[in-house]
Amino acid sequence: MLISKHILGLEYFDSPWKIIASDANRSNSVTTFDVVEIRKVILGIFNAFPNNSSWRFFPAFFSFSDPTAPFNSPLPPESILITNLQGNYTGANFKGLKTGDVNNTANPDE
């Protein structure tokens, strides 16, 4: 419902992360096709998103040049390269997005 409101211009998302999470078909836009993909997963027609993963991970402190249009510039990388690892590494702070979860209620422990 929230994605449909965003598409119709009734209630825009207040976060670039919500926009990215709603892009279920990974087209770098939010359209009714994303709503259809999400419904197919919910109804069990698809076991997984055909063009996306269930979870996406990004650097936690990435700053978008235009938070209202995150697809207008390259998205942050979804991986990091660690070379010469010795001991524990605690510098990999990331934000996990559940595809389709625009109200941030997904619990990765469930």
PyMOL commands that place a pseudoatom at each C-alpha (Angstrom):
pseudoatom trace, name=CA, resn=MET, resi=1, chain=A, elem=C, hetatm=0, pos=[0.000, 0.000, 0.000]
pseudoatom trace, name=CA, resn=LEU, resi=2, chain=A, elem=C, hetatm=0, pos=[2.810, 2.448, 0.852]
pseudoatom trace, name=CA, resn=ILE, resi=3, chain=A, elem=C, hetatm=0, pos=[4.533, 1.806, -2.464]
pseudoatom trace, name=CA, resn=SER, resi=4, chain=A, elem=C, hetatm=0, pos=[1.264, 2.433, -4.324]
pseudoatom trace, name=CA, resn=LYS, resi=5, chain=A, elem=C, hetatm=0, pos=[0.799, 5.725, -2.452]
pseudoatom trace, name=CA, resn=HIS, resi=6, chain=A, elem=C, hetatm=0, pos=[4.328, 6.749, -3.419]
pseudoatom trace, name=CA, resn=ILE, resi=7, chain=A, elem=C, hetatm=0, pos=[3.725, 5.868, -7.101]
pseudoatom trace, name=CA, resn=LEU, resi=8, chain=A, elem=C, hetatm=0, pos=[0.439, 7.807, -7.141]
pseudoatom trace, name=CA, resn=GLY, resi=9, chain=A, elem=C, hetatm=0, pos=[2.062, 10.840, -5.511]
pseudoatom trace, name=CA, resn=LEU, resi=10, chain=A, elem=C, hetatm=0, pos=[-0.228, 10.684, -2.486]
pseudoatom trace, name=CA, resn=GLU, resi=11, chain=A, elem=C, hetatm=0, pos=[2.515, 10.115, 0.088]
pseudoatom trace, name=CA, resn=TYR, resi=12, chain=A, elem=C, hetatm=0, pos=[6.142, 10.209, -1.013]
pseudoatom trace, name=CA, resn=PHE, resi=13, chain=A, elem=C, hetatm=0, pos=[8.824, 8.227, 0.783]
pseudoatom trace, name=CA, resn=ASP, resi=14, chain=A, elem=C, hetatm=0, pos=[10.898, 10.240, 3.234]
pseudoatom trace, name=CA, resn=SER, resi=15, chain=A, elem=C, hetatm=0, pos=[14.066, 8.193, 2.774]
pseudoatom trace, name=CA, resn=PRO, resi=16, chain=A, elem=C, hetatm=0, pos=[16.157, 7.090, -0.209]
pseudoatom trace, name=CA, resn=TRP, resi=17, chain=A, elem=C, hetatm=0, pos=[16.432, 3.665, 1.448]
pseudoatom trace, name=CA, resn=LYS, resi=18, chain=A, elem=C, hetatm=0, pos=[12.655, 3.188, 1.174]
pseudoatom trace, name=CA, resn=ILE, resi=19, chain=A, elem=C, hetatm=0, pos=[12.825, 4.012, -2.524]
pseudoatom trace, name=CA, resn=ILE, resi=20, chain=A, elem=C, hetatm=0, pos=[15.603, 1.460, -3.070]
pseudoatom trace, name=CA, resn=ALA, resi=21, chain=A, elem=C, hetatm=0, pos=[13.749, -1.175, -1.015]
pseudoatom trace, name=CA, resn=SER, resi=22, chain=A, elem=C, hetatm=0, pos=[10.625, -0.695, -3.139]
pseudoatom trace, name=CA, resn=ASP, resi=23, chain=A, elem=C, hetatm=0, pos=[12.494, -1.345, -6.418]
pseudoatom trace, name=CA, resn=ALA, resi=24, chain=A, elem=C, hetatm=0, pos=[11.693, -5.069, -6.450]
pseudoatom trace, name=CA, resn=ASN, resi=25, chain=A, elem=C, hetatm=0, pos=[12.588, -5.660, -10.101]
pseudoatom trace, name=CA, resn=ARG, resi=26, chain=A, elem=C, hetatm=0, pos=[15.835, -3.650, -9.820]
pseudoatom trace, name=CA, resn=SER, resi=27, chain=A, elem=C, hetatm=0, pos=[14.961, -1.332, -12.681]
pseudoatom trace, name=CA, resn=ASN, resi=28, chain=A, elem=C, hetatm=0, pos=[16.243, 1.754, -10.809]
pseudoatom trace, name=CA, resn=SER, resi=29, chain=A, elem=C, hetatm=0, pos=[12.720, 3.136, -10.651]
pseudoatom trace, name=CA, resn=VAL, resi=30, chain=A, elem=C, hetatm=0, pos=[9.592, 2.555, -8.586]
pseudoatom trace, name=CA, resn=THR, resi=31, chain=A, elem=C, hetatm=0, pos=[6.579, 1.528, -10.642]
pseudoatom trace, name=CA, resn=THR, resi=32, chain=A, elem=C, hetatm=0, pos=[3.519, -0.690, -10.498]
pseudoatom trace, name=CA, resn=PHE, resi=33, chain=A, elem=C, hetatm=0, pos=[5.705, -3.490, -11.885]
pseudoatom trace, name=CA, resn=ASP, resi=34, chain=A, elem=C, hetatm=0, pos=[7.491, -3.527, -8.511]
pseudoatom trace, name=CA, resn=VAL, resi=35, chain=A, elem=C, hetatm=0, pos=[4.171, -3.911, -6.707]
pseudoatom trace, name=CA, resn=VAL, resi=36, chain=A, elem=C, hetatm=0, pos=[3.303, -6.836, -8.996]
pseudoatom trace, name=CA, resn=GLU, resi=37, chain=A, elem=C, hetatm=0, pos=[6.665, -8.536, -8.310]
pseudoatom trace, name=CA, resn=ILE, resi=38, chain=A, elem=C, hetatm=0, pos=[6.216, -8.152, -4.549]
pseudoatom trace, name=CA, resn=ARG, resi=39, chain=A, elem=C, hetatm=0, pos=[2.681, -9.555, -4.703]
pseudoatom trace, name=CA, resn=LYS, resi=40, chain=A, elem=C, hetatm=0, pos=[3.888, -12.575, -6.682]
pseudoatom trace, name=CA, resn=VAL, resi=41, chain=A, elem=C, hetatm=0, pos=[6.392, -13.370, -3.927]
pseudoatom trace, name=CA, resn=ILE, resi=42, chain=A, elem=C, hetatm=0, pos=[3.803, -12.842, -1.181]
pseudoatom trace, name=CA, resn=LEU, resi=43, chain=A, elem=C, hetatm=0, pos=[1.282, -15.079, -2.966]
pseudoatom trace, name=CA, resn=GLY, resi=44, chain=A, elem=C, hetatm=0, pos=[3.883, -17.795, -3.567]
pseudoatom trace, name=CA, resn=ILE, resi=45, chain=A, elem=C, hetatm=0, pos=[3.796, -17.473, -7.366]
pseudoatom trace, name=CA, resn=PHE, resi=46, chain=A, elem=C, hetatm=0, pos=[7.535, -16.747, -7.143]
pseudoatom trace, name=CA, resn=ASN, resi=47, chain=A, elem=C, hetatm=0, pos=[9.789, -18.282, -4.487]
pseudoatom trace, name=CA, resn=ALA, resi=48, chain=A, elem=C, hetatm=0, pos=[12.187, -15.338, -4.826]
pseudoatom trace, name=CA, resn=PHE, resi=49, chain=A, elem=C, hetatm=0, pos=[12.498, -12.095, -6.753]
pseudoatom trace, name=CA, resn=PRO, resi=50, chain=A, elem=C, hetatm=0, pos=[13.637, -12.968, -10.288]
pseudoatom trace, name=CA, resn=ASN, resi=51, chain=A, elem=C, hetatm=0, pos=[15.833, -9.874, -10.748]
pseudoatom trace, name=CA, resn=ASN, resi=52, chain=A, elem=C, hetatm=0, pos=[16.688, -8.971, -7.173]
pseudoatom trace, name=CA, resn=SER, resi=53, chain=A, elem=C, hetatm=0, pos=[17.774, -10.491, -3.894]
pseudoatom trace, name=CA, resn=SER, resi=54, chain=A, elem=C, hetatm=0, pos=[15.643, -10.625, -0.763]
pseudoatom trace, name=CA, resn=TRP, resi=55, chain=A, elem=C, hetatm=0, pos=[18.162, -8.521, 1.153]
pseudoatom trace, name=CA, resn=ARG, resi=56, chain=A, elem=C, hetatm=0, pos=[20.559, -5.859, -0.107]
pseudoatom trace, name=CA, resn=PHE, resi=57, chain=A, elem=C, hetatm=0, pos=[23.460, -4.447, 1.887]
pseudoatom trace, name=CA, resn=PHE, resi=58, chain=A, elem=C, hetatm=0, pos=[25.013, -0.998, 1.529]
pseudoatom trace, name=CA, resn=PRO, resi=59, chain=A, elem=C, hetatm=0, pos=[27.554, 1.084, 3.450]
pseudoatom trace, name=CA, resn=ALA, resi=60, chain=A, elem=C, hetatm=0, pos=[25.661, 2.455, 6.455]
pseudoatom trace, name=CA, resn=PHE, resi=61, chain=A, elem=C, hetatm=0, pos=[26.804, 6.041, 6.197]
pseudoatom trace, name=CA, resn=PHE, resi=62, chain=A, elem=C, hetatm=0, pos=[26.470, 6.585, 2.449]
pseudoatom trace, name=CA, resn=SER, resi=63, chain=A, elem=C, hetatm=0, pos=[25.288, 10.086, 1.576]
pseudoatom trace, name=CA, resn=PHE, resi=64, chain=A, elem=C, hetatm=0, pos=[23.022, 10.463, -1.455]
pseudoatom trace, name=CA, resn=SER, resi=65, chain=A, elem=C, hetatm=0, pos=[23.511, 13.529, -3.655]
pseudoatom trace, name=CA, resn=ASP, resi=66, chain=A, elem=C, hetatm=0, pos=[19.702, 13.766, -4.022]
pseudoatom trace, name=CA, resn=PRO, resi=67, chain=A, elem=C, hetatm=0, pos=[17.892, 11.772, -1.298]
pseudoatom trace, name=CA, resn=THR, resi=68, chain=A, elem=C, hetatm=0, pos=[14.550, 12.180, -3.103]
pseudoatom trace, name=CA, resn=ALA, resi=69, chain=A, elem=C, hetatm=0, pos=[15.930, 10.544, -6.268]
pseudoatom trace, name=CA, resn=PRO, resi=70, chain=A, elem=C, hetatm=0, pos=[18.606, 7.994, -5.306]
pseudoatom trace, name=CA, resn=PHE, resi=71, chain=A, elem=C, hetatm=0, pos=[18.624, 6.410, -8.778]
pseudoatom trace, name=CA, resn=ASN, resi=72, chain=A, elem=C, hetatm=0, pos=[19.787, 9.653, -10.423]
pseudoatom trace, name=CA, resn=SER, resi=73, chain=A, elem=C, hetatm=0, pos=[23.345, 8.887, -9.350]
pseudoatom trace, name=CA, resn=PRO, resi=74, chain=A, elem=C, hetatm=0, pos=[25.193, 5.584, -8.905]
pseudoatom trace, name=CA, resn=LEU, resi=75, chain=A, elem=C, hetatm=0, pos=[24.048, 3.556, -5.914]
pseudoatom trace, name=CA, resn=PRO, resi=76, chain=A, elem=C, hetatm=0, pos=[26.608, 2.779, -3.230]
pseudoatom trace, name=CA, resn=PRO, resi=77, chain=A, elem=C, hetatm=0, pos=[28.568, -0.445, -3.688]
pseudoatom trace, name=CA, resn=GLU, resi=78, chain=A, elem=C, hetatm=0, pos=[26.992, -3.593, -2.287]
pseudoatom trace, name=CA, resn=SER, resi=79, chain=A, elem=C, hetatm=0, pos=[30.333, -5.136, -1.393]
pseudoatom trace, name=CA, resn=ILE, resi=80, chain=A, elem=C, hetatm=0, pos=[33.615, -4.148, 0.207]
pseudoatom trace, name=CA, resn=LEU, resi=81, chain=A, elem=C, hetatm=0, pos=[37.123, -5.344, -0.484]
pseudoatom trace, name=CA, resn=ILE, resi=82, chain=A, elem=C, hetatm=0, pos=[39.288, -6.178, 2.512]
pseudoatom trace, name=CA, resn=THR, resi=83, chain=A, elem=C, hetatm=0, pos=[42.926, -6.916, 1.833]
pseudoatom trace, name=CA, resn=ASN, resi=84, chain=A, elem=C, hetatm=0, pos=[45.586, -8.186, 4.203]
pseudoatom trace, name=CA, resn=LEU, resi=85, chain=A, elem=C, hetatm=0, pos=[43.116, -9.003, 6.961]
pseudoatom trace, name=CA, resn=GLN, resi=86, chain=A, elem=C, hetatm=0, pos=[44.849, -9.689, 10.237]
pseudoatom trace, name=CA, resn=GLY, resi=87, chain=A, elem=C, hetatm=0, pos=[42.791, -10.196, 13.370]
pseudoatom trace, name=CA, resn=ASN, resi=88, chain=A, elem=C, hetatm=0, pos=[39.252, -8.892, 13.770]
pseudoatom trace, name=CA, resn=TYR, resi=89, chain=A, elem=C, hetatm=0, pos=[37.814, -6.336, 11.370]
pseudoatom trace, name=CA, resn=THR, resi=90, chain=A, elem=C, hetatm=0, pos=[35.100, -4.084, 12.782]
pseudoatom trace, name=CA, resn=GLY, resi=91, chain=A, elem=C, hetatm=0, pos=[34.995, -1.402, 10.081]
pseudoatom trace, name=CA, resn=ALA, resi=92, chain=A, elem=C, hetatm=0, pos=[32.295, -2.939, 7.895]
pseudoatom trace, name=CA, resn=ASN, resi=93, chain=A, elem=C, hetatm=0, pos=[29.256, -0.934, 8.973]
pseudoatom trace, name=CA, resn=PHE, resi=94, chain=A, elem=C, hetatm=0, pos=[26.368, -1.613, 6.631]
pseudoatom trace, name=CA, resn=LYS, resi=95, chain=A, elem=C, hetatm=0, pos=[22.626, -1.107, 6.224]
pseudoatom trace, name=CA, resn=GLY, resi=96, chain=A, elem=C, hetatm=0, pos=[20.505, -4.099, 5.276]
pseudoatom trace, name=CA, resn=LEU, resi=97, chain=A, elem=C, hetatm=0, pos=[17.377, -3.521, 3.189]
pseudoatom trace, name=CA, resn=LYS, resi=98, chain=A, elem=C, hetatm=0, pos=[14.672, -6.151, 2.823]
pseudoatom trace, name=CA, resn=THR, resi=99, chain=A, elem=C, hetatm=0, pos=[13.253, -5.878, -0.673]
pseudoatom trace, name=CA, resn=GLY, resi=100, chain=A, elem=C, hetatm=0, pos=[9.687, -4.590, -0.455]
pseudoatom trace, name=CA, resn=ASP, resi=101, chain=A, elem=C, hetatm=0, pos=[9.960, -3.572, 3.218]
pseudoatom trace, name=CA, resn=VAL, resi=102, chain=A, elem=C, hetatm=0, pos=[9.350, 0.161, 3.037]
pseudoatom trace, name=CA, resn=ASN, resi=103, chain=A, elem=C, hetatm=0, pos=[8.147, 0.528, 6.631]
pseudoatom trace, name=CA, resn=ASN, resi=104, chain=A, elem=C, hetatm=0, pos=[11.301, -1.094, 8.042]
pseudoatom trace, name=CA, resn=THR, resi=105, chain=A, elem=C, hetatm=0, pos=[9.566, -3.891, 9.933]
pseudoatom trace, name=CA, resn=ALA, resi=106, chain=A, elem=C, hetatm=0, pos=[11.515, -6.878, 8.573]
pseudoatom trace, name=CA, resn=ASN, resi=107, chain=A, elem=C, hetatm=0, pos=[13.262, -8.851, 11.283]
pseudoatom trace, name=CA, resn=PRO, resi=108, chain=A, elem=C, hetatm=0, pos=[16.298, -10.792, 10.040]
pseudoatom trace, name=CA, resn=ASP, resi=109, chain=A, elem=C, hetatm=0, pos=[16.028, -13.113, 13.056]
pseudoatom trace, name=CA, resn=GLU, resi=110, chain=A, elem=C, hetatm=0, pos=[12.649, -14.480, 11.944]
for i in range(1, 110): cmd.bond("trace and resi %d" % i, "trace and resi %d" % (i + 1))
show_as sticks, trace
zoom trace
